[in-house]
Amino acid sequence: MGRRKLLATSDLTNIARGALMGGADIIPGVSGGTVALILGIYERLVTAISHFDVQLIRLVKEKKWTEAADHIHFRFLATLGCGIGAGVVLLASLMHYLLAEQLQYTLSVFFGLMLASSWLVFQMVGNWSKRSAVLLVAGAVFAYLLVGLALFETPPSGNLYVFFCGTVAICAMILPGISGAYILLLMGKYSDILGLLKGLLHGDITVAALVTVGTFMAGCFIGLVSFSKFLRWLLSRYEQSTMALLCGFMIGSLRKIWPYKRDLTPNVEKFKLKQFENIWPDSFGTAEWTSLGLIIAAAVFVLVLDRLTAGHKHVPPLGSETD
């Protein structure tokens, strides 16, 4: 009974973690990979995904189901995946409202979360070297320039492009600091995909919608499995350098979620066509002070959560003894 209770608690915890990651993944500017880092499961997640390999195919062909499940850490991925799916479905409408109607306050919370998370990842690097410092700066500059790109307003049509968007966006989603949702926004498919998901949720099911969503998910799967192997290789051989680069990504991406903005396209209704300019307020009124308070509160929340869970400390991936 004790072991069953422990497993049940672990499952519920992973579902909750997944829900937080799923909610983050649909927000342009916030990465589910960042949430995984905060929660201390990042390397464990990358390792588990990277095990979708030739050995798994061999085990499945030989019908060694238990060994196959252990190889990919099925229980961990399944519960986390359920949470991610629930987070995406339950928070899609809420995030759409918050980004459209409460943009400044919503971004203030995200900015505080990301700022504190960047500090935690900075600590994870440990002994800094010149190479780590260069990678930190390079990552920050790359992310800063990336999130400043103009949105792709007239994307190509067809499911081949949808598949390509899925492979690229999922790679960004697993990287802390680079938002897969924002990559979709840049590529002009964020509103389309989010609209299809909301439509399916409300019963608007058509063959075309199912094919498009299926194509996108297939692209996500291919991109995730392929990229996770490369990322795991980097983490296993160049962990400090990789974490420094990821930290740079997070710092640079703060440009996108800076809460004080001026709407350059006030008459445009669709979120995918909105253009904003970062500003520093001329004066601080109630809204500005509220935003600052939300930034501080969100940052403190992350730091307290990290202290309680020791999340930023190195957490060995599952099965690391035998990998």
C-alpha positions in Angstrom: 0.0 0.0 0.0 2.8 2.4 0.8 4.4 2.0 -2.6 1.1 2.4 -4.4 0.4 5.5 -2.4 3.8 6.9 -3.3 3.3 6.1 -7.0 -0.2 7.7 -6.9 1.3 10.8 -5.3 4.1 10.9 -7.9 1.5 10.6 -10.7 -0.6 13.4 -9.4 2.5 15.6 -9.0 3.6 14.9 -12.6 0.1 15.7 -13.9 0.2 19.0 -12.0 3.7 19.7 -13.5 2.4 18.9 -16.9 -0.6 21.2 -16.5 1.8 24.1 -15.7 4.0 23.2 -18.7 1.0 23.0 -21.0 -0.3 26.3 -19.8 3.1 27.9 -20.5 3.4 26.3 -23.9 0.4 28.0 -25.4 1.6 31.5 -24.2 3.7 33.5 -26.7 6.8 34.5 -24.8 6.9 31.7 -22.1 8.4 28.3 -22.6 7.3 25.0 -21.2 11.0 24.1 -21.0 11.4 27.0 -18.5 8.7 25.5 -16.3 10.4 22.1 -16.5 13.7 23.7 -15.3 11.9 25.5 -12.4 10.3 22.2 -11.4 13.6 20.3 -11.5 12.5 17.7 -14.2 14.2 19.2 -17.3 17.0 16.7 -17.8 14.8 13.8 -16.8 12.3 14.9 -19.5 14.9 15.3 -22.2 16.4 11.9 -21.4 13.0 10.1 -21.4 12.0 11.6 -24.8 15.4 10.8 -26.3 14.8 7.1 -25.6 12.4 6.8 -28.5 15.1 5.1 -30.5 16.1 1.9 -32.3 16.3 0.0 -29.0 12.6 0.9 -28.3 11.6 -0.4 -31.8 13.5 -3.7 -31.1 11.8 -4.2 -27.7 8.4 -3.5 -29.3 9.1 -6.0 -32.1 10.1 -8.6 -29.5 6.9 -7.8 -27.6 8.8 -7.0 -24.4 6.3 -4.5 -23.3 7.5 -4.0 -19.8 11.1 -3.4 -20.8 9.9 -1.0 -23.6 7.8 1.0 -21.1 10.8 1.2 -18.7 13.1 2.2 -21.5 11.1 5.4 -22.3 10.0 5.9 -18.6 6.4 5.5 -19.8 4.7 6.3 -16.5 6.6 9.6 -16.1 5.9 10.6 -19.7 2.3 9.5 -19.7 1.3 11.4 -16.5 3.2 14.4 -17.6 1.7 14.3 -21.1 -1.8 14.0 -19.6 -1.1 17.2 -17.5 0.3 19.0 -20.6 -2.8 18.2 -22.6 -5.1 19.3 -19.8 -3.1 22.5 -19.3 -3.4 23.3 -23.0 -7.1 22.6 -23.2 -8.2 24.2 -19.9 -6.0 27.3 -20.2 -6.3 28.0 -24.0 -9.4 30.2 -23.6 -8.2 31.8 -20.4 -4.8 32.7 -22.0 -6.5 34.1 -25.0 -8.6 36.4 -22.8 -5.7 37.5 -20.6 -3.5 38.3 -23.5 -6.2 40.2 -25.3 -7.8 42.0 -22.3 -5.1 42.1 -19.5 -1.9 42.1 -21.5 0.2 44.3 -19.2 -0.6 42.5 -16.0 -0.3 39.1 -17.6 3.1 39.9 -19.1 4.2 41.3 -15.7 3.6 38.0 -14.1 5.5 36.2 -16.9 8.3 38.7 -16.7 8.8 38.1 -13.0 8.7 34.3 -13.5 11.2 34.4 -16.3 13.5 36.8 -14.5 13.8 34.7 -11.4 14.1 31.5 -13.5 17.0 33.1 -15.4 18.8 33.6 -12.1 18.2 30.0 -11.1 19.6 28.7 -14.4 22.5 31.0 -13.9 23.3 29.3 -10.6 23.0 25.9 -12.3 26.0 26.7 -14.5 28.3 26.5 -11.5 31.9 27.3 -12.3 31.8 30.0 -15.0 34.4 30.0 -17.7 35.1 32.4 -20.6 33.4 30.0 -23.0 30.3 29.9 -20.8 30.2 33.7 -20.6 30.5 34.0 -24.4 27.7 31.4 -24.8 25.5 33.3 -22.3 25.9 36.6 -24.3 25.5 34.8 -27.6 22.3 33.2 -26.5 20.9 36.4 -25.1 21.7 38.3 -28.3 20.1 35.6 -30.5 16.9 35.4 -28.4 16.7 39.2 -28.2 16.9 39.6 -32.0 14.6 36.6 -32.6 11.7 37.9 -30.5 12.1 41.3 -32.2 11.3 39.9 -35.6 8.2 41.1 -37.4 5.3 38.6 -37.5 4.8 36.5 -40.6 1.4 37.9 -41.7 1.0 35.9 -45.0 2.3 32.3 -44.3 2.2 29.6 -46.9 -0.9 27.5 -47.1 -1.1 23.7 -47.0 -0.4 20.9 -44.4 3.3 20.6 -45.4 3.9 24.0 -43.9 1.8 23.1 -40.9 4.0 20.0 -40.4 7.1 22.2 -40.7 5.7 24.6 -38.1 5.1 21.7 -35.7 8.7 20.5 -36.0 10.2 23.9 -35.4 7.8 25.1 -32.7 8.2 21.9 -30.6 12.0 22.4 -30.6 11.5 25.8 -29.2 9.0 24.6 -26.6 11.5 22.3 -25.1 14.2 25.0 -24.9 14.0 27.3 -21.8 13.6 30.9 -22.8 12.4 30.3 -26.4 8.7 30.1 -26.7 7.2 27.6 -29.1 4.0 29.5 -29.1 5.9 32.7 -30.1 7.7 30.8 -32.9 4.2 29.8 -34.2 3.2 33.4 -33.9 6.2 34.5 -36.0 5.4 31.8 -38.6 1.8 33.0 -38.8 0.1 29.9 -37.5 -0.5 30.6 -33.8 -4.1 31.8 -34.2 -4.9 29.1 -36.7 -3.7 26.2 -34.5 -5.2 27.7 -31.4 -8.5 28.3 -33.1 -8.6 24.7 -34.4 -7.9 23.4 -30.9 -10.6 25.6 -29.4 -13.0 24.6 -32.2 -12.4 20.9 -31.5 -12.9 21.5 -27.8 -16.3 23.1 -28.5 -17.4 20.3 -30.8 -16.6 21.9 -34.2 -15.1 18.7 -35.6 -14.4 18.5 -39.3 -12.2 16.2 -41.4 -10.1 19.2 -42.5 -9.6 20.3 -38.9 -8.6 16.8 -37.7 -6.2 16.4 -40.6 -4.5 19.8 -39.9 -4.2 19.1 -36.2 -3.0 15.6 -36.8 -0.4 16.9 -39.3 0.8 19.5 -36.7 1.0 16.9 -34.0 3.0 14.6 -36.3 5.5 17.4 -36.9 5.7 18.0 -33.2 6.5 14.4 -32.5 9.2 14.1 -35.2 10.8 17.4 -34.1 10.6 16.5 -30.4 12.2 13.1 -30.7 14.9 14.2 -33.1 15.9 17.4 -31.2 15.7 15.8 -27.7 18.5 13.4 -28.7 20.8 16.3 -29.7 19.9 18.2 -26.6 20.6 15.2 -24.4 24.0 14.7 -26.1 24.8 18.4 -25.3 23.7 18.1 -21.7 25.6 14.9 -21.1 28.9 16.2 -22.6 28.8 20.0 -22.3 26.3 20.6 -19.4 27.8 23.9 -18.1 28.1 25.4 -21.6 24.6 24.2 -22.6 23.1 25.7 -19.4 24.9 29.0 -20.0 23.5 29.1 -23.5 20.0 28.3 -22.3 20.3 31.0 -19.6 21.2 33.5 -22.4 18.1 32.4 -24.3 16.0 33.2 -21.2 17.5 36.6 -20.6 17.2 37.6 -24.2 13.6 36.5 -24.5 12.7 38.9 -21.7 12.4 41.5 -24.4 9.2 39.8 -25.7 7.4 39.8 -22.3 8.4 43.3 -21.1 5.0 44.4 -19.7 5.1 48.1 -20.6 4.2 48.4 -24.2 2.6 50.7 -26.8 0.1 49.1 -29.2 1.3 50.1 -32.7 -1.8 48.5 -34.3 -4.8 49.5 -32.1 -7.4 48.9 -34.8 -6.3 45.4 -35.6 -8.5 42.8 -33.8 -6.7 39.6 -34.5 -3.9 38.9 -32.1 -1.6 37.4 -34.7 -1.4 40.8 -36.5 -0.7 42.9 -33.4 2.5 44.8 -33.2 3.8 46.3 -29.9 6.7 48.6 -29.0 8.4 48.3 -25.6 8.5 51.5 -23.6 9.4 52.9 -20.2 6.5 54.6 -18.6 6.7 58.4 -18.4 5.1 58.3 -15.0 4.0 55.6 -12.6 0.3 55.4 -11.8 -1.8 52.6 -10.4 -1.4 50.3 -13.4 2.4 50.7 -13.5 2.9 50.1 -9.8 0.5 47.1 -10.0 2.7 45.7 -12.8 5.8 46.2 -10.8 4.2 44.5 -7.8 3.2 41.5 -9.9 6.8 41.2 -11.3 8.2 41.2 -7.8 5.5 38.8 -6.5 6.1 36.3 -9.4 9.8 36.4 -8.9 9.5 35.8 -5.2 7.1 32.9 -5.9 9.7 31.2 -8.1 12.5 31.7 -5.6 10.4 30.4 -2.7 9.2 27.4 -4.8 12.8 26.7 -5.7 13.9 26.9 -2.0 11.1 24.5 -1.0 11.7 22.0 -3.7 15.5 22.5 -4.4 14.4 22.7 -8.0 17.5 24.4 -9.5 19.8 21.8 -8.1 21.0 19.1 -10.5 18.5 16.3 -10.8 19.9 13.2 -12.5 17.7 11.8 -15.3 15.8 8.6 -14.8 17.9 5.6 -15.6 21.2 7.6 -15.6 23.0 4.8 -13.8 22.6 2.6 -16.9 22.5 5.1 -19.7 
